[in-house]
Amino acid sequence: MNMENLQFLKDNIKYSGFGEALYGELEKNIQSKKNDFQLHFATQVNNRPFDAILHFRKSNTSEMYFFNRYVASVEKANGEKLEQSFSIDKGKGVTAKEAYNLLQGRAVYKELTNSKGGDYRAWMQLDFDKKDEKGNYAVNKYTDNYGYDLRESVAKFPVLELDGGEKEKELLRSLERGNAQAVSIDKDGEPLKVFLEANPKYKSVNVYDEHFKMMKHENLPKIERLTEKQSAHENTQMNGQAQKQTGEKAIHGKNVKQGRAKKTDKGKAIEM
């Protein structure tokens, strides 16, 4: 058994979000020298079952094994089962929790690789109305050029976690992973608990109440923002006031200097 290869596969499993419980089965299958094998992962997320079948394949030219992909599945409240295959490339790919969030219909912000091997970042979201020839749902992608600004979308509401510090960073990171994140909104001076999730397609965020019922944006408190015209007008007024104050200070300073002037014995004025 190639121990370096085994450790690499263990790291792949762990950092893809499947923990360490599968290590024993992984070793047994590699020792048996099968050409390919699968490992079954099962857990619950938010009291709903989440399963995954991890696929491994032996190299055609060596004793090396590769963790190529996994098929994740969730069961909806009505009993309907949704599943999707996710590729793993050199240990990188969609994590188990991100797969769960994608199957819940939420969007995930990831670093992806294009056909030429270049890296780019994009929001990805499953399209449950379209499937490919392998039975996988189509993936809609919204790159940075699409113009979705997550923080700006969240900042339309008086979210208390937008503190410019660690709480804000944690909130944005959680939303980028596709989580429905609990936050507090300032409503009439009192914190209102809601859940947020990113909505890159419509360049906004979805807001839910504590029972996870979607809330209309017009019914929520918002942070009023100036239009460009209003902002330009306000800047003109501020500049005018600043110029006026500068002029008044100059005149006042001249008067003070004149008032502080004294005469010498010869009658000449000397500024103090």
BELURJO-V218049 format. One record per residue. N is the residue number from 1. RES is the residue in one small letter. D_FIRST is the distance of its C-alpha to the first C-alpha in Angstrom with 2 decimals. Layout:
n=N res=RES d_first=D_FIRST
n=N res=RES d_first=D_FIRST
//
This chain:
n=1 res=m d_first=0.00
n=2 res=n d_first=3.77
n=3 res=m d_first=5.86
n=4 res=e d_first=8.84
n=5 res=n d_first=8.28
n=6 res=l d_first=7.73
n=7 res=q d_first=10.88
n=8 res=f d_first=12.63
n=9 res=l d_first=12.45
n=10 res=k d_first=13.71
n=11 res=d d_first=16.43
n=12 res=n d_first=17.32
n=13 res=i d_first=17.89
n=14 res=k d_first=19.83
n=15 res=y d_first=21.99
n=16 res=s d_first=22.77
n=17 res=g d_first=24.48
n=18 res=f d_first=22.40
n=19 res=g d_first=21.80
n=20 res=e d_first=19.06
n=21 res=a d_first=19.78
n=22 res=l d_first=17.18
n=23 res=y d_first=14.16
n=24 res=g d_first=13.86
n=25 res=e d_first=14.18
n=26 res=l d_first=11.67
n=27 res=e d_first=8.83
n=28 res=k d_first=10.49
n=29 res=n d_first=10.77
n=30 res=i d_first=7.28
n=31 res=q d_first=6.59
n=32 res=s d_first=9.84
n=33 res=k d_first=8.93
n=34 res=k d_first=12.25
n=35 res=n d_first=13.87
n=36 res=d d_first=15.12
n=37 res=f d_first=15.74
n=38 res=q d_first=17.99
n=39 res=l d_first=18.31
n=40 res=h d_first=21.87
n=41 res=f d_first=23.45
n=42 res=a d_first=27.03
n=43 res=t d_first=29.52
n=44 res=q d_first=33.17
n=45 res=v d_first=34.82
n=46 res=n d_first=38.54
n=47 res=n d_first=38.65
n=48 res=r d_first=37.42
n=49 res=p d_first=34.18
n=50 res=f d_first=31.44
n=51 res=d d_first=28.46
n=52 res=a d_first=25.56
n=53 res=i d_first=23.06
n=54 res=l d_first=19.95
n=55 res=h d_first=18.63
n=56 res=f d_first=15.12
n=57 res=r d_first=14.59
n=58 res=k d_first=12.07
n=59 res=s d_first=13.34
n=60 res=n d_first=15.64
n=61 res=t d_first=14.88
n=62 res=s d_first=11.17
n=63 res=e d_first=7.64
n=64 res=m d_first=8.80
n=65 res=y d_first=10.19
n=66 res=f d_first=13.63
n=67 res=f d_first=15.92
n=68 res=n d_first=19.11
n=69 res=r d_first=21.81
n=70 res=y d_first=23.13
n=71 res=v d_first=26.36
n=72 res=a d_first=28.48
n=73 res=s d_first=31.56
n=74 res=v d_first=34.52
n=75 res=e d_first=37.48
n=76 res=k d_first=40.91
n=77 res=a d_first=43.79
n=78 res=n d_first=45.36
n=79 res=g d_first=42.29
n=80 res=e d_first=41.30
n=81 res=k d_first=37.58
n=82 res=l d_first=36.39
n=83 res=e d_first=32.97
n=84 res=q d_first=31.50
n=85 res=s d_first=28.31
n=86 res=f d_first=27.02
n=87 res=s d_first=24.83
n=88 res=i d_first=22.16
n=89 res=d d_first=22.02
n=90 res=k d_first=19.64
n=91 res=g d_first=19.71
n=92 res=k d_first=23.49
n=93 res=g d_first=25.70
n=94 res=v d_first=27.94
n=95 res=t d_first=26.92
n=96 res=a d_first=27.30
n=97 res=k d_first=30.68
n=98 res=e d_first=31.86
n=99 res=a d_first=31.00
n=100 res=y d_first=33.06
n=101 res=n d_first=35.90
n=102 res=l d_first=35.88
n=103 res=l d_first=36.14
n=104 res=q d_first=39.05
n=105 res=g d_first=40.78
n=106 res=r d_first=40.48
n=107 res=a d_first=39.63
n=108 res=v d_first=36.75
n=109 res=y d_first=36.98
n=110 res=k d_first=33.82
n=111 res=e d_first=32.77
n=112 res=l d_first=32.11
n=113 res=t d_first=31.40
n=114 res=n d_first=33.93
n=115 res=s d_first=33.57
n=116 res=k d_first=34.03
n=117 res=g d_first=31.23
n=118 res=g d_first=33.74
n=119 res=d d_first=33.40
n=120 res=y d_first=36.19
n=121 res=r d_first=36.96
n=122 res=a d_first=38.46
n=123 res=w d_first=39.25
n=124 res=m d_first=37.66
n=125 res=q d_first=39.08
n=126 res=l d_first=38.61
n=127 res=d d_first=41.58
n=128 res=f d_first=41.89
n=129 res=d d_first=44.61
n=130 res=k d_first=42.45
n=131 res=k d_first=39.36
n=132 res=d d_first=37.56
n=133 res=e d_first=36.77
n=134 res=k d_first=33.40
n=135 res=g d_first=35.20
n=136 res=n d_first=34.27
n=137 res=y d_first=37.09
n=138 res=a d_first=38.37
n=139 res=v d_first=37.63
n=140 res=n d_first=40.65
n=141 res=k d_first=40.06
n=142 res=y d_first=42.57
n=143 res=t d_first=41.93
n=144 res=d d_first=43.67
n=145 res=n d_first=46.40
n=146 res=y d_first=47.32
n=147 res=g d_first=48.97
n=148 res=y d_first=47.68
n=149 res=d d_first=48.19
n=150 res=l d_first=46.62
n=151 res=r d_first=48.42
n=152 res=e d_first=51.72
n=153 res=s d_first=51.36
n=154 res=v d_first=50.70
n=155 res=a d_first=53.54
n=156 res=k d_first=56.10
n=157 res=f d_first=56.16
n=158 res=p d_first=56.92
n=159 res=v d_first=53.38
n=160 res=l d_first=53.46
n=161 res=e d_first=49.82
n=162 res=l d_first=50.74
n=163 res=d d_first=51.58
n=164 res=g d_first=50.33
n=165 res=g d_first=47.79
n=166 res=e d_first=44.53
n=167 res=k d_first=45.60
n=168 res=e d_first=46.24
n=169 res=k d_first=42.89
n=170 res=e d_first=41.08
n=171 res=l d_first=43.21
n=172 res=l d_first=42.57
n=173 res=r d_first=38.79
n=174 res=s d_first=38.76
n=175 res=l d_first=40.84
n=176 res=e d_first=38.63
n=177 res=r d_first=35.65
n=178 res=g d_first=37.83
n=179 res=n d_first=38.92
n=180 res=a d_first=42.36
n=181 res=q d_first=43.41
n=182 res=a d_first=46.21
n=183 res=v d_first=48.90
n=184 res=s d_first=52.53
n=185 res=i d_first=55.39
n=186 res=d d_first=58.73
n=187 res=k d_first=61.35
n=188 res=d d_first=64.87
n=189 res=g d_first=63.58
n=190 res=e d_first=61.24
n=191 res=p d_first=57.44
n=192 res=l d_first=56.47
n=193 res=k d_first=52.90
n=194 res=v d_first=51.36
n=195 res=f d_first=48.00
n=196 res=l d_first=47.18
n=197 res=e d_first=44.78
n=198 res=a d_first=44.55
n=199 res=n d_first=46.34
n=200 res=p d_first=45.71
n=201 res=k d_first=47.32
n=202 res=y d_first=50.69
n=203 res=k d_first=50.11
n=204 res=s d_first=50.72
n=205 res=v d_first=49.19
n=206 res=n d_first=49.56
n=207 res=v d_first=51.18
n=208 res=y d_first=51.01
n=209 res=d d_first=52.96
n=210 res=e d_first=51.53
n=211 res=h d_first=51.44
n=212 res=f d_first=49.47
n=213 res=k d_first=52.45
n=214 res=m d_first=52.79
n=215 res=m d_first=55.65
n=216 res=k d_first=57.93
n=217 res=h d_first=58.00
n=218 res=e d_first=61.80
n=219 res=n d_first=61.89
n=220 res=l d_first=59.83
n=221 res=p d_first=61.15
n=222 res=k d_first=60.47
n=223 res=i d_first=60.82
n=224 res=e d_first=63.67
n=225 res=r d_first=63.07
n=226 res=l d_first=65.79
n=227 res=t d_first=66.16
n=228 res=e d_first=66.26
n=229 res=k d_first=70.06
n=230 res=q d_first=70.42
n=231 res=s d_first=68.13
n=232 res=a d_first=70.13
n=233 res=h d_first=73.38
n=234 res=e d_first=72.17
n=235 res=n d_first=71.02
n=236 res=t d_first=74.46
n=237 res=q d_first=76.19
n=238 res=m d_first=74.06
n=239 res=n d_first=74.71
n=240 res=g d_first=78.43
n=241 res=q d_first=78.51
n=242 res=a d_first=76.66
n=243 res=q d_first=79.16
n=244 res=k d_first=82.05
n=245 res=q d_first=80.75
n=246 res=t d_first=80.26
n=247 res=g d_first=83.86
n=248 res=e d_first=85.22
n=249 res=k d_first=83.42
n=250 res=a d_first=84.87
n=251 res=i d_first=88.41
n=252 res=h d_first=87.98
n=253 res=g d_first=86.73
n=254 res=k d_first=89.75
n=255 res=n d_first=92.16
n=256 res=v d_first=90.60
n=257 res=k d_first=90.95
n=258 res=q d_first=94.55
n=259 res=g d_first=95.33
n=260 res=r d_first=93.93
n=261 res=a d_first=95.98
n=262 res=k d_first=98.63
n=263 res=k d_first=101.64
n=264 res=t d_first=102.27
n=265 res=d d_first=105.64
n=266 res=k d_first=106.43
n=267 res=g d_first=105.61
n=268 res=k d_first=102.38
n=269 res=a d_first=99.40
n=270 res=i d_first=96.17
n=271 res=e d_first=92.94
n=272 res=m d_first=91.36
//
